[in-house]
Amino acid sequence: MILLLALTSCKGNVDINSSEDLAEACETLDQEEEVINITFMTADDGCQWEEDGNGERTQGVLSARREDIESMAFPEGGVACDLDFDFSGLNPDFEQEIVYDDHFLLTFNDVILASSSKQIVEQLEQEEEGWYLYDWDGILGQDLPTSSESYCIGDGSECEVPETEESGPIRLSFSGDLVQELGYLGLQEDRYEFGFITLGDNDDSDCSHEAFTFKVRVPVVYP
């Protein structure tokens, strides 16, 4: 499955004041496709306990995190319309699998798109749009989840993620007006950042994950 987001920036004579303006601008101009690879490299050095806001090792309590951030870079003068995410990896003949320990969150501009734990996410404060924002202070000190249910943003969304410490495929699909709403968020904040955050309680292997890669096809217009 693929994740579709609509993103843009305000450049040249393009005046975008809503997600609807964003869609209209991209419909009226010729598009050129850019292909961008996003890779979160393998992290296997464990949690940085008691550093940068992390707590001390505590059995059964989310005490530390690792934050890996990757930014989208668009061609100069271009306006990105849609982002077509392919989570199967860079090789279409090979199904990408990931392993993480203990839990993870995938974010866009701090909005939580997916997580291995719905229980972790739903203990955070919910925004007016119905989104949950990543907030380490809101996670630090939570008990390790007792439920294995994962989280995906938006009604009608679908996700499949492996259990903690088990190798398996990751498949994500988001639907509805969410694509335009997130796109307009990127425009307002003038940033397009994806985060892969891993969480742990006390083991040496916590806050770790294997390499996670996806391909992004970006239709771009030049006003």
Rosetta blueprint (number, residue, H / E / L):
1 M L
2 I E
3 L E
4 L E
5 L E
6 A E
7 L L
8 T L
9 S L
10 C L
11 K L
12 G L
13 N L
14 V L
15 D L
16 I L
17 N L
18 S L
19 S H
20 E H
21 D H
22 L H
23 A H
24 E H
25 A H
26 C H
27 E H
28 T H
29 L L
30 D L
31 Q L
32 E E
33 E E
34 E E
35 V E
36 I E
37 N E
38 I E
39 T E
40 F E
41 M L
42 T L
43 A E
44 D L
45 D L
46 G L
47 C L
48 Q L
49 W L
50 E L
51 E L
52 D L
53 G L
54 N L
55 G L
56 E L
57 R L
58 T L
59 Q L
60 G L
61 V E
62 L L
63 S L
64 A E
65 R E
66 R E
67 E E
68 D E
69 I E
70 E E
71 S E
72 M L
73 A L
74 F L
75 P L
76 E L
77 G L
78 G L
79 V E
80 A E
81 C L
82 D E
83 L E
84 D E
85 F E
86 D E
87 F L
88 S L
89 G L
90 L L
91 N L
92 P L
93 D L
94 F L
95 E L
96 Q L
97 E E
98 I E
99 V L
100 Y E
101 D E
102 D L
103 H E
104 F E
105 L E
106 L E
107 T E
108 F E
109 N L
110 D L
111 V E
112 I E
113 L E
114 A E
115 S E
116 S L
117 S L
118 K H
119 Q H
120 I H
121 V H
122 E L
123 Q L
124 L L
125 E L
126 Q E
127 E L
128 E L
129 E L
130 G L
131 W L
132 Y E
133 L E
134 Y L
135 D L
136 W H
137 D H
138 G H
139 I H
140 L L
141 G L
142 Q L
143 D E
144 L L
145 P L
146 T L
147 S L
148 S L
149 E L
150 S L
151 Y E
152 C E
153 I L
154 G L
155 D L
156 G L
157 S L
158 E E
159 C E
160 E E
161 V L
162 P L
163 E L
164 T L
165 E L
166 E L
167 S L
168 G E
169 P E
170 I L
171 R E
172 L E
173 S E
174 F L
175 S L
176 G L
177 D L
178 L H
179 V H
180 Q H
181 E H
182 L H
183 G H
184 Y H
185 L H
186 G H
187 L H
188 Q H
189 E H
190 D L
191 R L
192 Y L
193 E E
194 F E
195 G E
196 F E
197 I E
198 T E
199 L E
200 G E
201 D L
202 N L
203 D L
204 D L
205 S L
206 D L
207 C L
208 S E
209 H E
210 E L
211 A L
212 F E
213 T E
214 F E
215 K E
216 V E
217 R E
218 V E
219 P E
220 V E
221 V E
222 Y L
223 P L
